Amino acid sequence: MKKRGAIICIILVIWSAFIITDFSLARANKLPIFAIPIIRYKDGGSIEYYGLDYKVIKYVKLTVERGPEVVKVDFGTWFMRFSYPQ
């Protein structure tokens, strides 16, 4: 019984580390490490990344002068919808 509790505790610690790392990177407008790209939009390079029970969306704006530039990186649940920031 103690072995099962230890395994569950280790899994929760690793899962929390994944979420905290990707959340911190999203707040700094950087790409996630532990989430994988699933959906790519043809608006200049916006991408939806899916992780273990979370989603990261990278919004990209295509400009003539500078090319593609990252506008914003959002972090949320799998139910978060893609809505381009104004």
A tleap script that builds the chain and sets N, CA, C and O, in Angstrom:
source leaprc.protein.ff14SB
mol = sequence {
  NMET LYS LYS ARG GLY ALA ILE ILE CYS ILE
  ILE LEU VAL ILE TRP SER ALA PHE ILE ILE
  THR ASP PHE SER LEU ALA ARG ALA ASN LYS
  LEU PRO ILE PHE ALA ILE PRO ILE ILE ARG
  TYR LYS ASP GLY GLY SER ILE GLU TYR TYR
  GLY LEU ASP TYR LYS VAL ILE LYS TYR VAL
  LYS LEU THR VAL GLU ARG GLY PRO GLU VAL
  VAL LYS VAL ASP PHE GLY THR TRP PHE MET
  ARG PHE SER TYR PRO CGLN
}
set mol.1.N position { 0.821 -1.191 0.000 }
set mol.1.CA position { 0.000 0.000 0.000 }
set mol.1.C position { 0.871 1.264 0.000 }
set mol.1.O position { 0.558 2.244 -0.675 }
set mol.2.N position { 1.959 1.226 0.760 }
set mol.2.CA position { 2.838 2.387 0.811 }
set mol.2.C position { 3.545 2.597 -0.528 }
set mol.2.O position { 3.815 3.730 -0.927 }
set mol.3.N position { 3.837 1.505 -1.208 }
set mol.3.CA position { 4.510 1.597 -2.503 }
set mol.3.C position { 3.602 2.271 -3.525 }
set mol.3.O position { 4.065 3.090 -4.319 }
set mol.4.N position { 2.325 1.938 -3.513 }
set mol.4.CA position { 1.363 2.556 -4.430 }
set mol.4.C position { 1.227 4.051 -4.154 }
set mol.4.O position { 1.155 4.848 -5.089 }
set mol.5.N position { 1.191 4.432 -2.898 }
set mol.5.CA position { 1.109 5.846 -2.533 }
set mol.5.C position { 2.341 6.623 -2.974 }
set mol.5.O position { 2.241 7.769 -3.412 }
set mol.6.N position { 3.500 5.990 -2.855 }
set mol.6.CA position { 4.743 6.644 -3.279 }
set mol.6.C position { 4.764 6.836 -4.788 }
set mol.6.O position { 5.212 7.870 -5.284 }
set mol.7.N position { 4.274 5.833 -5.515 }
set mol.7.CA position { 4.248 5.950 -6.980 }
set mol.7.C position { 3.290 7.047 -7.417 }
set mol.7.O position { 3.607 7.826 -8.315 }
set mol.8.N position { 2.135 7.114 -6.797 }
set mol.8.CA position { 1.167 8.173 -7.123 }
set mol.8.C position { 1.736 9.542 -6.792 }
set mol.8.O position { 1.537 10.494 -7.546 }
set mol.9.N position { 2.433 9.652 -5.684 }
set mol.9.CA position { 3.046 10.932 -5.296 }
set mol.9.C position { 4.115 11.359 -6.305 }
set mol.9.O position { 4.192 12.536 -6.656 }
set mol.10.N position { 4.928 10.434 -6.767 }
set mol.10.CA position { 5.964 10.741 -7.752 }
set mol.10.C position { 5.343 11.184 -9.068 }
set mol.10.O position { 5.819 12.132 -9.692 }
set mol.11.N position { 4.280 10.501 -9.496 }
set mol.11.CA position { 3.597 10.881 -10.729 }
set mol.11.C position { 3.010 12.283 -10.620 }
set mol.11.O position { 3.092 13.063 -11.569 }
set mol.12.N position { 2.424 12.608 -9.486 }
set mol.12.CA position { 1.859 13.946 -9.287 }
set mol.12.C position { 2.933 15.035 -9.274 }
set mol.12.O position { 2.710 16.136 -9.777 }
set mol.13.N position { 4.077 14.730 -8.706 }
set mol.13.CA position { 5.177 15.705 -8.685 }
set mol.13.C position { 5.690 15.958 -10.101 }
set mol.13.O position { 5.939 17.105 -10.473 }
set mol.14.N position { 5.851 14.899 -10.891 }
set mol.14.CA position { 6.317 15.056 -12.270 }
set mol.14.C position { 5.292 15.817 -13.098 }
set mol.14.O position { 5.661 16.708 -13.863 }
set mol.15.N position { 4.011 15.483 -12.960 }
set mol.15.CA position { 2.937 16.169 -13.684 }
set mol.15.C position { 2.899 17.651 -13.315 }
set mol.15.O position { 2.724 18.504 -14.186 }
set mol.16.N position { 3.063 17.958 -12.033 }
set mol.16.CA position { 3.085 19.359 -11.595 }
set mol.16.C position { 4.283 20.100 -12.178 }
set mol.16.O position { 4.172 21.271 -12.543 }
set mol.17.N position { 5.417 19.430 -12.267 }
set mol.17.CA position { 6.607 20.068 -12.846 }
set mol.17.C position { 6.380 20.404 -14.316 }
set mol.17.O position { 6.796 21.464 -14.783 }
set mol.18.N position { 5.720 19.505 -15.049 }
set mol.18.CA position { 5.398 19.781 -16.456 }
set mol.18.C position { 4.530 21.026 -16.565 }
set mol.18.O position { 4.819 21.927 -17.353 }
set mol.19.N position { 3.466 21.073 -15.773 }
set mol.19.CA position { 2.527 22.200 -15.852 }
set mol.19.C position { 3.195 23.501 -15.441 }
set mol.19.O position { 3.035 24.516 -16.119 }
set mol.20.N position { 3.936 23.490 -14.348 }
set mol.20.CA position { 4.576 24.722 -13.861 }
set mol.20.C position { 5.609 25.231 -14.867 }
set mol.20.O position { 5.699 26.437 -15.098 }
set mol.21.N position { 6.382 24.336 -15.464 }
set mol.21.CA position { 7.393 24.737 -16.443 }
set mol.21.C position { 6.748 25.375 -17.673 }
set mol.21.O position { 7.157 26.454 -18.101 }
set mol.22.N position { 5.740 24.710 -18.240 }
set mol.22.CA position { 5.097 25.263 -19.435 }
set mol.22.C position { 4.312 26.526 -19.124 }
set mol.22.O position { 4.233 27.416 -19.972 }
set mol.23.N position { 3.730 26.634 -17.938 }
set mol.23.CA position { 3.026 27.861 -17.545 }
set mol.23.C position { 4.007 29.027 -17.436 }
set mol.23.O position { 3.725 30.130 -17.904 }
set mol.24.N position { 5.149 28.777 -16.821 }
set mol.24.CA position { 6.161 29.841 -16.689 }
set mol.24.C position { 6.672 30.294 -18.054 }
set mol.24.O position { 6.878 31.488 -18.274 }
set mol.25.N position { 6.875 29.357 -18.964 }
set mol.25.CA position { 7.324 29.722 -20.303 }
set mol.25.C position { 6.253 30.502 -21.064 }
set mol.25.O position { 6.574 31.431 -21.806 }
set mol.26.N position { 4.990 30.134 -20.887 }
set mol.26.CA position { 3.905 30.856 -21.555 }
set mol.26.C position { 3.801 32.286 -21.035 }
set mol.26.O position { 3.516 33.200 -21.808 }
set mol.27.N position { 4.024 32.491 -19.755 }
set mol.27.CA position { 3.977 33.848 -19.201 }
set mol.27.C position { 5.108 34.713 -19.742 }
set mol.27.O position { 4.977 35.935 -19.800 }
set mol.28.N position { 6.217 34.093 -20.138 }
set mol.28.CA position { 7.357 34.815 -20.696 }
set mol.28.C position { 7.307 34.866 -22.225 }
set mol.28.O position { 8.298 35.227 -22.860 }
set mol.29.N position { 6.155 34.505 -22.829 }
set mol.29.CA position { 5.961 34.478 -24.287 }
set mol.29.C position { 6.974 33.577 -24.994 }
set mol.29.O position { 7.493 33.919 -26.057 }
set mol.30.N position { 7.246 32.420 -24.386 }
set mol.30.CA position { 8.126 31.429 -24.991 }
set mol.30.C position { 7.338 30.148 -25.245 }
set mol.30.O position { 6.257 29.960 -24.687 }
set mol.31.N position { 7.868 29.279 -26.075 }
set mol.31.CA position { 7.186 28.046 -26.438 }
set mol.31.C position { 7.301 27.001 -25.331 }
set mol.31.O position { 8.290 26.978 -24.598 }
set mol.32.N position { 6.283 26.129 -25.208 }
set mol.32.CA position { 6.330 25.096 -24.166 }
set mol.32.C position { 7.327 23.993 -24.494 }
set mol.32.O position { 7.655 23.761 -25.658 }
set mol.33.N position { 7.800 23.319 -23.458 }
set mol.33.CA position { 8.746 22.219 -23.626 }
set mol.33.C position { 8.020 20.877 -23.631 }
set mol.33.O position { 8.334 20.006 -24.442 }
set mol.34.N position { 7.055 20.704 -22.733 }
set mol.34.CA position { 6.425 19.409 -22.524 }
set mol.34.C position { 5.100 19.230 -23.257 }
set mol.34.O position { 4.454 18.196 -23.088 }
set mol.35.N position { 4.679 20.187 -24.054 }
set mol.35.CA position { 3.449 20.063 -24.844 }
set mol.35.C position { 3.837 19.871 -26.308 }
set mol.35.O position { 4.875 20.360 -26.755 }
set mol.36.N position { 2.993 19.157 -27.046 }
set mol.36.CA position { 3.308 18.884 -28.446 }
set mol.36.C position { 2.382 19.682 -29.364 }
set mol.36.O position { 1.209 19.873 -29.044 }
set mol.37.N position { 2.903 20.151 -30.512 }
set mol.37.CA position { 2.057 20.915 -31.440 }
set mol.37.C position { 1.059 19.992 -32.135 }
set mol.37.O position { 1.434 18.953 -32.679 }
set mol.38.N position { -0.223 20.385 -32.111 }
set mol.38.CA position { -1.272 19.565 -32.712 }
set mol.38.C position { -1.909 20.279 -33.897 }
set mol.38.O position { -2.047 19.690 -34.969 }
set mol.39.N position { -2.300 21.538 -33.720 }
set mol.39.CA position { -3.000 22.281 -34.769 }
set mol.39.C position { -2.156 23.477 -35.185 }
set mol.39.O position { -1.722 24.263 -34.344 }
set mol.40.N position { -1.928 23.609 -36.488 }
set mol.40.CA position { -1.217 24.760 -37.041 }
set mol.40.C position { -2.196 25.561 -37.892 }
set mol.40.O position { -2.873 25.007 -38.758 }
set mol.41.N position { -2.266 26.860 -37.641 }
set mol.41.CA position { -3.156 27.743 -38.396 }
set mol.41.C position { -2.369 28.434 -39.494 }
set mol.41.O position { -1.165 28.655 -39.358 }
set mol.42.N position { -3.040 28.773 -40.574 }
set mol.42.CA position { -2.386 29.418 -41.721 }
set mol.42.C position { -2.591 30.926 -41.682 }
set mol.42.O position { -2.921 31.539 -42.698 }
set mol.43.N position { -2.396 31.521 -40.513 }
set mol.43.CA position { -2.541 32.959 -40.355 }
set mol.43.C position { -1.198 33.644 -40.135 }
set mol.43.O position { -1.149 34.825 -39.789 }
set mol.44.N position { -0.128 32.919 -40.332 }
set mol.44.CA position { 1.197 33.464 -40.102 }
set mol.44.C position { 2.036 32.534 -39.251 }
set mol.44.O position { 3.235 32.756 -39.079 }
set mol.45.N position { 1.408 31.484 -38.711 }
set mol.45.CA position { 2.167 30.511 -37.933 }
set mol.45.C position { 1.644 30.239 -36.542 }
set mol.45.O position { 2.389 29.721 -35.711 }
set mol.46.N position { 0.383 30.568 -36.247 }
set mol.46.CA position { -0.176 30.277 -34.930 }
set mol.46.C position { -0.288 28.765 -34.747 }
set mol.46.O position { -0.619 28.033 -35.679 }
set mol.47.N position { 0.001 28.310 -33.504 }
set mol.47.CA position { 0.030 26.877 -33.217 }
set mol.47.C position { -0.656 26.618 -31.880 }
set mol.47.O position { -0.516 27.397 -30.938 }
set mol.48.N position { -1.411 25.497 -31.807 }
set mol.48.CA position { -1.971 25.010 -30.547 }
set mol.48.C position { -1.136 23.826 -30.090 }
set mol.48.O position { -0.950 22.865 -30.836 }
set mol.49.N position { -0.633 23.898 -28.859 }
set mol.49.CA position { 0.141 22.823 -28.245 }
set mol.49.C position { -0.724 22.171 -27.170 }
set mol.49.O position { -1.391 22.864 -26.400 }
set mol.50.N position { -0.713 20.839 -27.117 }
set mol.50.CA position { -1.457 20.104 -26.101 }
set mol.50.C position { -0.488 19.398 -25.166 }
set mol.50.O position { 0.454 18.734 -25.600 }
set mol.51.N position { -0.744 19.559 -23.861 }
set mol.51.CA position { 0.040 18.876 -22.845 }
set mol.51.C position { -0.862 17.964 -22.033 }
set mol.51.O position { -2.003 17.713 -22.421 }
set mol.52.N position { -0.369 17.473 -20.925 }
set mol.52.CA position { -1.149 16.613 -20.046 }
set mol.52.C position { -2.161 17.457 -19.271 }
set mol.52.O position { -1.840 18.001 -18.215 }
set mol.53.N position { -3.366 17.564 -19.790 }
set mol.53.CA position { -4.484 18.277 -19.170 }
set mol.53.C position { -4.371 19.805 -19.294 }
set mol.53.O position { -4.982 20.524 -18.503 }
set mol.54.N position { -3.614 20.308 -20.253 }
set mol.54.CA position { -3.538 21.744 -20.493 }
set mol.54.C position { -3.237 22.001 -21.965 }
set mol.54.O position { -2.830 21.104 -22.704 }
set mol.55.N position { -3.451 23.268 -22.373 }
set mol.55.CA position { -3.217 23.674 -23.755 }
set mol.55.C position { -2.473 25.005 -23.758 }
set mol.55.O position { -2.726 25.871 -22.921 }
set mol.56.N position { -1.558 25.156 -24.704 }
set mol.56.CA position { -0.824 26.406 -24.905 }
set mol.56.C position { -1.067 26.831 -26.343 }
set mol.56.O position { -0.888 26.040 -27.269 }
set mol.57.N position { -1.478 28.087 -26.530 }
set mol.57.CA position { -1.707 28.614 -27.879 }
set mol.57.C position { -0.731 29.752 -28.133 }
set mol.57.O position { -0.651 30.706 -27.360 }
set mol.58.N position { 0.017 29.632 -29.241 }
set mol.58.CA position { 0.951 30.689 -29.645 }
set mol.58.C position { 0.302 31.447 -30.799 }
set mol.58.O position { 0.087 30.882 -31.872 }
set mol.59.N position { -0.011 32.730 -30.581 }
set mol.59.CA position { -0.604 33.577 -31.613 }
set mol.59.C position { 0.512 34.304 -32.351 }
set mol.59.O position { 1.357 34.951 -31.732 }
set mol.60.N position { 0.512 34.195 -33.684 }
set mol.60.CA position { 1.537 34.820 -34.515 }
set mol.60.C position { 0.864 35.742 -35.519 }
set mol.60.O position { -0.145 35.390 -36.131 }
set mol.61.N position { 1.442 36.936 -35.678 }
set mol.61.CA position { 0.946 37.898 -36.662 }
set mol.61.C position { 1.989 38.027 -37.760 }
set mol.61.O position { 3.182 38.152 -37.480 }
set mol.62.N position { 1.540 37.997 -39.008 }
set mol.62.CA position { 2.432 38.113 -40.149 }
set mol.62.C position { 2.455 39.565 -40.610 }
set mol.62.O position { 1.420 40.117 -40.984 }
set mol.63.N position { 3.641 40.187 -40.584 }
set mol.63.CA position { 3.787 41.565 -41.029 }
set mol.63.C position { 4.715 41.617 -42.238 }
set mol.63.O position { 5.559 40.742 -42.428 }
set mol.64.N position { 4.547 42.639 -43.038 }
set mol.64.CA position { 5.364 42.778 -44.239 }
set mol.64.C position { 6.792 43.189 -43.870 }
set mol.64.O position { 7.752 42.693 -44.460 }
set mol.65.N position { 6.932 44.081 -42.910 }
set mol.65.CA position { 8.252 44.609 -42.561 }
set mol.65.C position { 9.115 43.599 -41.818 }
set mol.65.O position { 10.287 43.424 -42.150 }
set mol.66.N position { 8.546 42.932 -40.814 }
set mol.66.CA position { 9.330 42.072 -39.926 }
set mol.66.C position { 9.055 40.587 -40.095 }
set mol.66.O position { 9.734 39.767 -39.476 }
set mol.67.N position { 8.085 40.221 -40.912 }
set mol.67.CA position { 7.738 38.813 -41.077 }
set mol.67.C position { 6.868 38.334 -39.921 }
set mol.67.O position { 6.141 39.130 -39.327 }
set mol.68.N position { 6.932 37.057 -39.597 }
set mol.68.CA position { 6.108 36.544 -38.498 }
set mol.68.C position { 6.643 36.997 -37.138 }
set mol.68.O position { 7.845 36.926 -36.882 }
set mol.69.N position { 5.753 37.457 -36.279 }
set mol.69.CA position { 6.141 37.844 -34.927 }
set mol.69.C position { 5.113 37.315 -33.938 }
set mol.69.O position { 3.909 37.367 -34.188 }
set mol.70.N position { 5.600 36.808 -32.816 }
set mol.70.CA position { 4.733 36.246 -31.785 }
set mol.70.C position { 4.021 37.387 -31.073 }
set mol.70.O position { 4.660 38.288 -30.529 }
set mol.71.N position { 2.692 37.340 -31.083 }
set mol.71.CA position { 1.892 38.377 -30.439 }
set mol.71.C position { 1.651 38.030 -28.979 }
set mol.71.O position { 1.794 38.875 -28.096 }
set mol.72.N position { 1.278 36.762 -28.734 }
set mol.72.CA position { 0.894 36.368 -27.390 }
set mol.72.C position { 0.967 34.855 -27.279 }
set mol.72.O position { 0.796 34.144 -28.270 }
set mol.73.N position { 1.225 34.356 -26.054 }
set mol.73.CA position { 1.186 32.931 -25.769 }
set mol.73.C position { 0.226 32.738 -24.604 }
set mol.73.O position { 0.440 33.287 -23.524 }
set mol.74.N position { -0.847 31.950 -24.820 }
set mol.74.CA position { -1.870 31.702 -23.800 }
set mol.74.C position { -1.715 30.312 -23.217 }
set mol.74.O position { -1.292 29.380 -23.901 }
set mol.75.N position { -2.064 30.183 -21.936 }
set mol.75.CA position { -2.040 28.910 -21.227 }
set mol.75.C position { -3.415 28.676 -20.637 }
set mol.75.O position { -3.984 29.579 -20.023 }
set mol.76.N position { -3.966 27.474 -20.811 }
set mol.76.CA position { -5.280 27.176 -20.260 }
set mol.76.C position { -5.610 25.696 -20.356 }
set mol.76.O position { -4.737 24.858 -20.578 }
set mol.77.N position { -6.903 25.391 -20.182 }
set mol.77.CA position { -7.345 24.000 -20.244 }
set mol.77.C position { -7.547 23.590 -21.692 }
set mol.77.O position { -7.432 24.407 -22.606 }
set mol.78.N position { -7.852 22.300 -21.889 }
set mol.78.CA position { -8.106 21.800 -23.245 }
set mol.78.C position { -9.323 22.455 -23.873 }
set mol.78.O position { -9.467 22.420 -25.095 }
set mol.79.N position { -10.203 23.050 -23.081 }
set mol.79.CA position { -11.434 23.653 -23.594 }
set mol.79.C position { -11.247 25.097 -24.035 }
set mol.79.O position { -12.194 25.709 -24.528 }
set mol.80.N position { -10.060 25.656 -23.873 }
set mol.80.CA position { -9.771 27.025 -24.300 }
set mol.80.C position { -9.860 27.094 -25.819 }
set mol.80.O position { -9.320 26.234 -26.515 }
set mol.81.N position { -10.536 28.113 -26.332 }
set mol.81.CA position { -10.705 28.262 -27.779 }
set mol.81.C position { -9.681 29.222 -28.354 }
set mol.81.O position { -9.172 30.111 -27.670 }
set mol.82.N position { -9.393 29.015 -29.640 }
set mol.82.CA position { -8.492 29.905 -30.366 }
set mol.82.C position { -9.249 31.178 -30.678 }
set mol.82.O position { -10.242 31.147 -31.406 }
set mol.83.N position { -8.797 32.296 -30.140 }
set mol.83.CA position { -9.385 33.606 -30.465 }
set mol.83.C position { -8.239 34.602 -30.547 }
set mol.83.O position { -7.589 34.909 -29.548 }
set mol.84.N position { -8.008 35.091 -31.730 }
set mol.84.CA position { -6.876 35.972 -31.978 }
set mol.84.C position { -6.997 37.251 -31.167 }
set mol.84.O position { -8.045 37.894 -31.222 }
set mol.85.N position { -5.960 37.657 -30.405 }
set mol.85.CA position { -6.024 38.882 -29.592 }
set mol.85.C position { -6.064 40.137 -30.472 }
set mol.85.O position { -5.417 40.195 -31.518 }
set mol.86.N position { -6.810 41.109 -30.044 }
set mol.86.CA position { -6.947 42.364 -30.783 }
set mol.86.C position { -5.856 43.336 -30.433 }
set mol.86.O position { -5.822 44.445 -30.966 }
savepdb mol mol.pdb
quit
